[in-house]
Amino acid sequence: MSTPRPAPDRYALYSAAAQNVEADLDFAKALYRRRHGVAPRRLREDFCGTARLACAWVRGGRKREAWGVDLDPQPLAWGERHYRQALGAAAQRVQLCRGNVLTARTPPADMILALNFSYCIFKQRAALRRYFRRARAGLATGGAFVADIYGGTGAITATREQKVIRRARGPAGERLPPFRFTWEHAHFDAVTHDVLCHMHFEVLGGKRYPKAFTYDWRLWSIPELRELLQEAGFRDVEVHTHGWTRQGLSDGIYRRVDRFDNEIGWLAYVVGWR
C-alpha cells in the first residue's frame, strides 16, 4: 500500500496560482534592453516573500545578481530552503534581506520590482511617495522601477473568482496535486479605496486552506501612481497593459499605452525610470 503524499504547503500553492515570474522577468528585461541596448544584471525584488523571482533571475545568467527584501521571516526562510539553496553555487549571487523597504540599503540595482500589488500596503500618499523615493535611491542611473497594478469595474465590488489548477509544479519541480484557487474581494470602501482580499486553496479531495493569505490594501489608481512616482523624482513614467483576444481574455502581451478603455478587469505595469 502506497503512502499518501503530504499536502503541499500554502507557499507552493501560492507560487503556482499567483506568480508567473518568467513572464515578469521577460517583460522587465526587454524593457531595459529596449531603452539601453544592453541587458540588466542587478535586480532587487521588494516585498519579495519567498524571493522566487530574485532566485529565478540569478538562475537565468552567470553574471546576474539579486537582492530580495521583506519584513516577514517566515516566507524568507521558506524561500531560502526551497529556492535559494537549490541554486547551488549561484546562491552566493542572491542575498535575502529581512528588513523594511523604507530603510533597506542594497547596492545600486538596474531594476527594482515590486509585484503582486505588494506596495498597496501603503495606504497614505506620503508613505507611498516615501517608498518610491527610497526605491529611486536604490537604483543605478538609468535604472527602472516596475510595479504591477490591477483595476476595472470588478475590482471595486465584492467578488469571488475560482479556477482549478490541474497542472502545476512545486519548488523542486515536483508535480502538485490538482487544487482549487479562489481569489476573494471581500470588501471595498468607496471613500478610502481600502480593499480586503483573501486567497483560499483547496486540494481536490484533500486539504483546505481557507484564508491562506489575506491582504488589507489601498487600491491605487494609475494616475495616482504616475503622479507619486513623478513627485518622488522619477523622470519618465510609463504605463504598459495587455491587449485582448477575440474571446475577451488577456493576450499576455504588454504594450506601452497613453490611454485604454476600462474593462471588468485588467492588469498593467507602471514603470519609473531614474
C-alpha positions in Angstrom: 0.0 0.0 0.0 1.5 3.3 -1.1 2.0 6.1 1.4 -0.1 9.2 0.7 1.9 12.2 -0.4 1.9 15.1 2.1 -0.2 18.0 1.1 1.7 20.9 -0.5 2.0 24.0 1.8 0.5 27.3 1.1 3.6 28.9 -0.3 3.9 26.2 -3.0 0.2 26.7 -3.9 0.6 30.5 -4.0 3.6 30.2 -6.3 1.6 28.0 -8.7 -1.6 30.1 -8.6 -0.5 33.7 -8.4 3.0 34.0 -9.8 4.4 34.0 -13.3 8.0 35.0 -12.7 9.2 34.1 -16.1 6.7 36.5 -17.8 7.5 39.3 -15.3 11.2 38.9 -15.8 10.9 38.7 -19.6 8.9 41.9 -19.6 11.4 43.8 -17.3 14.5 42.5 -19.2 13.0 43.5 -22.6 12.0 46.9 -21.2 15.6 47.6 -20.0 17.2 46.4 -23.2 15.0 48.5 -25.5 16.0 51.6 -23.6 19.7 50.9 -23.0 20.7 48.4 -25.7 22.2 46.1 -23.1 20.8 43.5 -20.7 20.4 44.4 -17.0 22.5 42.5 -14.4 21.4 43.6 -11.0 17.8 43.1 -9.7 16.1 43.9 -6.4 12.8 42.3 -5.5 11.0 44.4 -2.9 8.3 42.7 -0.7 9.9 39.5 -2.0 8.2 36.9 0.2 9.8 33.7 -0.8 12.1 35.5 -3.3 11.2 33.2 -6.1 11.6 36.0 -8.6 15.0 37.0 -7.4 16.2 33.4 -7.5 14.8 32.8 -11.0 16.6 36.0 -12.1 20.0 34.6 -11.0 19.3 31.2 -12.5 19.0 32.9 -15.9 22.6 34.1 -16.2 26.0 33.7 -14.7 26.6 37.4 -14.3 23.3 38.2 -12.7 22.9 39.3 -9.1 19.8 39.8 -7.0 18.6 41.0 -3.6 15.3 40.2 -2.0 13.8 42.4 0.7 10.9 41.5 3.0 9.9 42.1 6.6 8.3 38.7 7.2 10.9 36.0 8.3 8.6 33.0 7.5 8.4 33.3 3.7 12.1 34.4 3.6 13.0 31.2 5.4 10.9 29.1 3.1 12.4 30.7 0.1 15.9 30.2 1.5 15.2 26.4 1.8 13.3 25.9 -1.4 14.7 28.4 -3.9 18.0 29.9 -2.9 19.7 26.7 -1.6 18.5 25.0 -4.8 20.7 27.3 -6.8 23.9 25.6 -5.7 27.0 27.8 -6.3 24.8 30.5 -7.8 23.2 31.1 -4.4 26.1 33.4 -3.5 24.7 35.8 -6.0 21.4 36.2 -4.2 21.1 38.0 -0.9 17.9 37.7 1.1 17.4 40.7 3.4 15.0 40.8 6.2 14.1 44.4 6.5 11.8 47.3 5.7 11.7 48.5 2.1 11.6 52.1 3.5 15.0 51.7 5.1 16.7 48.8 3.2 20.1 49.6 1.7 21.5 47.4 -1.1 24.0 48.0 -3.9 22.5 50.0 -6.8 20.2 47.9 -8.9 19.4 48.1 -12.6 15.8 47.2 -11.8 13.7 47.1 -8.7 10.5 45.1 -9.0 7.5 45.5 -6.6 5.0 43.0 -7.8 1.8 41.2 -6.8 0.5 44.7 -5.7 2.5 44.5 -2.6 3.1 48.3 -2.3 -0.6 48.7 -1.8 0.1 48.0 1.9 0.9 51.7 2.0 -2.4 53.5 2.3 -1.3 57.1 2.6 0.1 59.2 -0.2 3.0 60.4 1.9 4.0 56.8 2.8 3.8 55.5 -0.8 5.8 58.6 -2.0 8.4 57.9 0.6 8.7 54.3 -0.6 9.0 55.4 -4.2 11.8 57.8 -3.2 13.7 55.0 -1.4 13.2 52.8 -4.5 14.6 55.5 -6.7 17.6 55.9 -4.4 18.3 52.2 -4.7 18.5 52.3 -8.5 21.6 52.9 -10.6 21.4 55.8 -13.0 19.1 54.8 -15.8 17.5 52.0 -13.7 13.9 51.0 -13.8 11.3 50.6 -11.1 8.5 48.3 -12.1 5.2 47.8 -10.2 2.1 46.0 -11.3 -1.4 47.2 -10.7 -4.9 45.8 -11.2 -8.2 47.5 -11.8 -11.5 47.5 -13.6 -15.2 47.6 -12.6 -14.8 44.1 -11.0 -12.0 45.5 -8.7 -14.4 47.7 -6.8 -17.0 45.2 -5.9 -17.2 42.2 -3.6 -16.5 39.2 -5.8 -15.1 35.6 -5.7 -13.2 34.1 -8.6 -12.3 30.5 -8.8 -10.2 28.3 -11.0 -9.0 24.7 -10.8 -5.3 24.3 -11.5 -4.6 20.8 -12.7 -1.0 21.0 -14.0 1.5 22.8 -11.8 4.9 22.2 -10.4 6.3 22.8 -6.9 9.6 24.5 -6.0 11.6 21.3 -6.7 9.8 20.6 -9.9 7.5 18.0 -8.3 4.0 17.8 -9.7 1.4 19.3 -7.4 -2.0 17.7 -7.0 -4.9 19.5 -8.7 -6.2 22.3 -6.5 -8.9 25.0 -6.5 -7.7 28.6 -6.2 -10.2 31.2 -5.0 -9.5 34.9 -5.1 -11.9 36.8 -2.9 -12.5 40.5 -3.0 -14.2 40.6 0.4 -14.8 44.3 0.8 -14.1 47.6 -1.0 -14.6 51.0 0.6 -15.6 53.6 -2.0 -14.4 56.5 0.3 -10.9 55.3 1.2 -10.4 52.7 -1.5 -9.4 50.3 1.2 -9.8 46.7 -0.1 -9.8 43.4 1.8 -8.8 40.3 -0.2 -8.3 36.7 0.6 -6.7 33.7 -1.1 -8.2 30.3 -0.5 -6.8 27.0 -1.6 -8.4 23.5 -1.7 -6.5 20.4 -2.8 -9.2 18.4 -4.7 -10.3 15.6 -2.5 -7.9 16.8 0.2 -6.8 19.6 2.5 -8.3 23.0 2.5 -6.5 26.3 3.2 -9.2 28.9 4.0 -7.8 32.4 4.0 -4.3 31.1 3.3 -3.3 34.7 2.6 -5.1 37.9 3.5 -4.4 41.4 2.1 -5.5 44.7 3.6 -4.6 47.2 0.9 -5.5 50.5 -0.6 -6.4 50.0 -4.3 -4.5 52.8 -6.0 -5.2 54.1 -9.5 -2.8 54.5 -12.4 -3.0 58.4 -12.3 -2.1 58.3 -8.6 0.9 56.0 -9.1 2.1 58.2 -12.0 1.9 61.4 -10.0 3.5 59.9 -6.9 6.4 58.4 -9.0 7.0 61.8 -10.6 6.8 63.5 -7.2 9.4 61.0 -6.0 11.8 62.1 -8.7 11.4 59.6 -11.5 12.0 61.4 -14.7 9.9 59.2 -17.0 6.9 57.2 -16.1 5.3 54.7 -18.4 2.2 52.5 -18.4 2.1 49.1 -20.1 -1.0 47.0 -20.4 -2.1 43.9 -22.3 -4.4 43.6 -25.3 -7.4 41.3 -25.7 -8.2 38.2 -27.6 -11.5 37.7 -29.5 -12.7 35.7 -26.5 -12.2 38.7 -24.3 -9.2 37.3 -22.5 -5.8 38.9 -21.9 -3.4 38.2 -24.8 -0.5 38.4 -22.4 1.4 41.0 -24.5 2.1 44.2 -22.7 2.5 47.4 -24.7 3.2 51.0 -23.7 -0.1 53.0 -23.8 -1.2 56.6 -23.1 -4.8 55.6 -22.6 -7.0 52.5 -22.6 -10.7 51.8 -22.1 -11.8 50.4 -18.7 -12.9 46.7 -18.6 -14.3 44.4 -15.9 -10.7 43.6 -15.0 -7.2 44.4 -16.3 -3.6 44.3 -15.3 -0.8 46.8 -16.0 2.8 47.6 -15.2 3.7 51.1 -14.2 7.4 51.9 -14.8 9.5 54.7 -13.5 13.0 55.5 -14.9 15.7 57.1 -12.8 
